[in-house]
Amino acid sequence: MLKFVNATTFLDEQRMRQIVLDTETTGLDPKQGHRIIEVGCVEMVNRRLTGKTFHKYINPQRLVEQEAIEVHGISNEFLADKPVFSAIANEFIDFIRGAQLVIHNAPFDIGFMDHEFAKLPALPLKESNKMCTVLDTLVLARQIHPGQKNNLDALCKRYGIDNSHREKHGALLDAEILADVYLMMTGGQTDLNLSGKTNNEGGQIETIRRLSTERKPLKVVMATADELEQHESRLDLVVEKGGACIWRQ
């Protein structure tokens, strides 16, 4: 059973290493023999993009269905000289192990990943939930925007994220876009548009502003001894007046 992170408590997990992940496949169902043909991952630590990525195309050792090619544009000819999954598995597992995976419609990608892991005889842990926890951004989006469209394109439009370069699905591109969507949905690293513009769903348009991973840490200003003493005196007064002092709970 997958260990999905409860979307209402995900902010408690914000200091963990997160991997935003997407896959492309030969078809829709691993039980019918379909396989992964592309994996794309971007890393975040403390909700900051680190610049580290993992991206591989994979020879599925079977034909890609035409319907799938129309979605992602990855042809059988293009995949012919790419490595098989077993050749990239260790590097992939090392990249995601111990992280929280951030995936849109996670059961789809996790189902394919576990199908591939099951084919590796030397792998002791063959289930994603033994290596990682999972945050499903589709579940999160449905909680935040009930009754609305919550696919990746709809979320980009809702949050003012430019995905005009997304003519076809691609694992790394979609992971990068999902990272922006996730940060916007969860209120981090954004620059709000205060012009009063709204989208056609009636919501305020927001624009993404990525903060540089090379920026200097913010200066921490500590309270002086006198300020701490005044603070304690104020808390004493709150208690004396019968108030609930949450600072001392």
C-alpha positions in Angstrom: 0.0 0.0 0.0 1.4 3.4 -0.9 2.4 5.8 1.9 0.7 9.0 0.6 1.3 12.1 2.6 -1.9 13.7 3.9 -2.3 16.9 1.9 -3.5 18.8 5.0 -0.3 18.1 6.9 2.2 18.4 4.0 3.6 21.7 5.3 5.0 19.9 8.4 7.1 18.0 5.9 8.5 21.0 4.1 12.1 20.6 5.3 12.5 17.2 3.8 14.1 16.5 0.4 11.5 16.4 -2.3 11.7 15.0 -5.8 9.1 16.2 -8.3 8.7 13.3 -10.7 7.0 12.5 -14.0 7.1 9.5 -16.4 6.1 8.8 -19.9 5.0 5.3 -20.9 4.2 3.0 -23.9 0.5 2.9 -22.9 -1.8 3.2 -19.9 -1.6 0.0 -18.0 1.5 -1.9 -16.7 -0.7 -5.0 -16.2 -1.0 -5.2 -20.0 2.8 -5.1 -20.4 3.2 -1.4 -20.9 6.5 0.1 -19.6 8.2 3.4 -18.8 10.1 5.1 -21.7 11.0 8.4 -19.9 11.7 9.5 -16.3 12.1 13.2 -15.3 12.9 14.4 -11.8 13.8 17.7 -10.3 15.1 18.1 -6.7 13.8 20.5 -4.0 15.3 20.9 -0.5 13.5 23.2 2.0 11.1 24.0 -0.9 13.9 25.5 -3.0 14.9 24.1 -6.4 18.5 22.9 -6.1 19.1 22.7 -9.8 19.7 18.9 -9.6 17.7 16.8 -12.1 17.5 13.2 -13.2 16.4 12.6 -16.8 16.5 9.4 -18.8 14.9 8.0 -22.0 14.5 4.2 -21.8 14.1 1.4 -24.4 10.9 -0.4 -23.3 11.7 -3.5 -25.3 8.3 -3.4 -26.8 6.4 -1.1 -29.2 5.0 2.2 -28.1 1.2 2.5 -28.8 0.3 5.1 -31.4 -2.1 6.8 -29.0 0.8 7.3 -26.5 3.1 8.7 -29.3 0.4 11.3 -30.1 0.5 12.4 -26.4 4.3 12.5 -25.8 5.8 12.4 -29.3 8.4 9.8 -28.4 8.8 7.3 -31.3 10.0 3.7 -31.3 12.8 4.7 -33.6 14.0 7.3 -31.1 14.0 4.8 -28.3 15.8 2.0 -30.2 19.3 2.9 -29.0 18.4 4.0 -25.4 19.3 2.0 -22.3 16.9 -0.5 -20.8 15.4 0.2 -17.4 17.7 -2.2 -15.6 20.7 -0.2 -16.8 19.5 3.1 -15.3 17.7 1.6 -12.3 20.4 2.0 -9.7 21.1 5.6 -10.6 17.3 6.4 -10.5 16.8 4.7 -7.1 19.8 6.5 -5.6 18.3 9.8 -6.8 14.8 9.2 -5.2 15.6 7.1 -2.2 14.5 8.6 1.1 12.8 11.6 -0.6 9.2 12.7 -0.7 8.0 12.2 -4.2 5.7 15.0 -5.6 3.7 13.5 -8.4 0.5 14.6 -10.2 -1.9 11.6 -10.2 0.7 9.5 -8.3 -0.9 6.1 -8.6 -0.3 6.1 -12.4 3.5 6.8 -12.1 4.0 4.7 -9.0 2.2 1.8 -10.6 4.6 1.8 -13.5 7.7 2.3 -11.3 6.7 -0.7 -9.1 6.1 -2.7 -12.3 9.7 -1.9 -13.4 11.2 -2.6 -10.0 9.5 -6.0 -9.8 11.5 -7.0 -12.9 14.8 -6.4 -11.2 15.9 -9.7 -9.6 18.7 -8.1 -7.6 16.6 -5.3 -6.1 15.8 -6.1 -2.4 13.0 -3.5 -2.2 10.6 -3.7 -5.1 8.0 -1.2 -4.0 8.3 2.6 -4.1 6.6 3.0 -0.7 9.6 1.1 0.8 11.9 3.8 -0.5 9.9 7.0 -0.4 6.8 8.8 0.7 4.4 10.3 -1.9 2.5 13.6 -2.1 -0.1 13.5 -4.8 -0.6 17.0 -6.1 -3.8 16.0 -7.9 -5.3 15.1 -4.5 -4.0 18.3 -3.1 -5.4 20.4 -6.0 -8.9 18.7 -5.6 -8.9 19.7 -1.9 -7.9 23.3 -2.7 -10.1 23.7 -5.8 -13.0 21.3 -5.4 -15.2 20.8 -8.4 -12.8 22.5 -10.9 -10.4 21.0 -13.5 -7.2 20.1 -11.9 -5.0 18.7 -14.6 -1.6 20.2 -15.1 -2.7 22.6 -17.9 -5.7 23.8 -15.9 -3.5 24.5 -12.8 -0.9 26.4 -14.9 -3.7 28.6 -16.3 -5.1 29.1 -12.8 -1.8 30.1 -11.3 -0.5 32.1 -14.2 2.4 29.7 -15.0 3.6 29.9 -18.6 3.5 26.4 -20.2 3.2 27.6 -23.8 6.4 25.6 -24.6 4.5 22.4 -23.6 3.3 21.3 -27.0 3.7 17.6 -26.0 4.0 15.8 -22.7 7.6 15.3 -21.6 8.7 13.9 -18.3 11.4 16.4 -17.3 9.4 19.4 -18.7 6.3 18.3 -16.9 8.3 17.7 -13.6 9.7 21.3 -13.9 6.2 22.7 -14.5 4.7 20.7 -11.7 7.4 22.0 -9.3 6.2 25.6 -10.1 2.6 24.5 -9.7 3.3 22.8 -6.4 5.1 25.9 -5.0 2.3 28.1 -6.1 -0.4 25.9 -4.6 1.4 25.7 -1.3 2.3 29.4 -1.1 6.1 29.4 -1.4 8.6 31.2 -3.7 6.0 33.2 -5.5 5.4 36.9 -6.5 1.7 37.8 -6.3 0.2 39.8 -9.1 -1.5 42.7 -7.3 -2.9 44.3 -10.5 -6.3 43.0 -9.8 -6.4 40.8 -12.9 -8.4 37.7 -12.6 -8.6 34.5 -14.6 -11.9 33.3 -16.2 -12.6 31.1 -13.2 -12.8 34.2 -11.1 -9.5 33.6 -9.2 -6.6 36.0 -8.9 -3.8 35.5 -11.3 -0.4 34.8 -9.8 2.9 34.8 -11.5 5.8 32.5 -10.6 9.1 34.0 -9.6 11.9 31.5 -9.1 14.4 32.6 -6.5 18.0 32.0 -7.3 19.5 28.9 -5.7 22.8 30.9 -5.4 21.3 33.7 -3.3 22.9 34.4 0.1 21.1 33.2 3.2 18.8 35.7 4.8 20.2 37.5 7.8 18.8 36.3 11.1 18.3 39.1 13.7 18.1 37.8 17.2 16.2 39.5 20.0 18.3 41.4 22.6 18.3 40.5 26.3 16.2 43.6 27.0 13.7 42.7 24.3 13.4 39.1 25.7 12.8 40.5 29.2 10.0 42.8 27.9 8.5 39.9 26.0 8.4 37.7 29.2 6.8 40.6 31.1 4.1 40.9 28.5 3.4 37.2 28.7 3.2 37.4 32.5 0.6 40.1 32.1 -1.4 38.0 29.7 -1.4 35.1 32.2 -2.3 37.5 35.1 -5.3 38.7 33.1 -6.5 35.1 32.6 -5.5 34.9 29.0 -4.3 31.8 27.2 -0.6 32.2 26.5 0.2 30.0 23.5 3.9 31.0 23.7 4.2 29.1 26.9 2.2 26.0 25.9 
